[in-house]
Amino acid sequence: MQLRKKLMWLGVSLVLTIVLATKWYIHTNSRLDTNISGPRLIGDMKTNEPHLTHSKEQSTLKSGNRDRTSSMMKRLKNAPSTVSPKELHNSVAATPIRYSRDVKRKANKSNKKTKLNRDVNNGNHKSTSHSYTSTDAVVTAKKTYEHRLNKLVSILSKAACENNIILTIVDRAYLPMFWNLWKSLHNVKLTQCFLPISLDIFTFEALTNKNITTYFEVGYDSKSNVNISKFGTVEFNRKTNQKITYLLQVLKLGYNVLFTDGDVVFLRDPFETLNCVYPDCDLAVQSNGMRLPWQLLKESGLHRNTKTDEINSGFMYLRASKPTISLFTKVRSLSIKGNFSRNDQDYLNIVAQPILCKTTKSDLKIKILDKQKYVPGLVLKQMQKVAPEVVIIHNNFLMEHTDKIAGFKKFGLWYDHNK
């Protein structure tokens, strides 16, 4: 019973202590609010000084700050009833507040941002130097392009025959086939109109050592691949689409182009039988000797029962007309958009077949060459002997070089390259 009474009186004493402490706290706050004309220090701790401005992150103080506040309360309790704002400010500023680590980090970020804005406004920020670097790169690229273009113009002016130029592209792996092409052009006296485009430095030096004029873009390809690019690979597609870029460059300079692949043999002068004359012809192109596959018909927007020959981009004559340039610009754009997932012949068929079948309006005039005179690989397989009217033979549809060489040797068209 006595223990219960003691516990009851202890509880009552605790409650009275809490009540008295609360009244003292409220009384002290009201005294500061009424007697001090400056900023409040207790409660919200609002102030006009920048280093005392509190945000949510700054509301958490370390234990040292709490001790400082307690000692300051004791001094204020014994102070006169009226304290000037200046005296209050001096008292507070005597010991700077130490903020938490997070608040310091955010303050540093804020200072860095302020410095960054100041540097940008003054034009001293590093990004300005980056912009100068980008500008220098653009200027350098422009000068390089102009230098290459001037070099190409100079070579074309010497190699072209009556505004016509014969082009081919060749790399190290295709050199044996190229020498056979060169020999056939020599036989029909067309080497003076011929400009091979070298795709690597090895090929460029090999042709130059033979006194053959060639064009090579320094820096285009630092490797000389001795292996032939396999049909259907990205490397093969990029290489075949590269010729579209060169064709556009030469066409825009005003030259008519007779483009030939390296696995072609010339038996007669094609300029005598092409008959691609303005305004009746802009593009004369070889037939591939087969119908256009249904997949290409679909991608060209043609009905699957449409009967049209597949175009072979390995031998074609292009006039430097606006419709021709427009056509090959579209082919180039399509190849880039497709990330070179197809070879140039597929892209050319997709763009040109609707024009050839007259399902799309265009000023471009396309002529398909006679496949008995301009012989593709499928027709060559069926031939027993070469007819006198044959102008060129394109030994395509064979993957391996050894098979191509055997096909030429069958008709006595693999020449001695040492002569």
Summary of the structure (lengths in Angstrom):
residues: 419
radius of gyration: 43.1
end to end distance: 133.1
largest distance: 137.7
contacts: 1142
relative contact order: 0.08
helix: 53%
strand: 13%
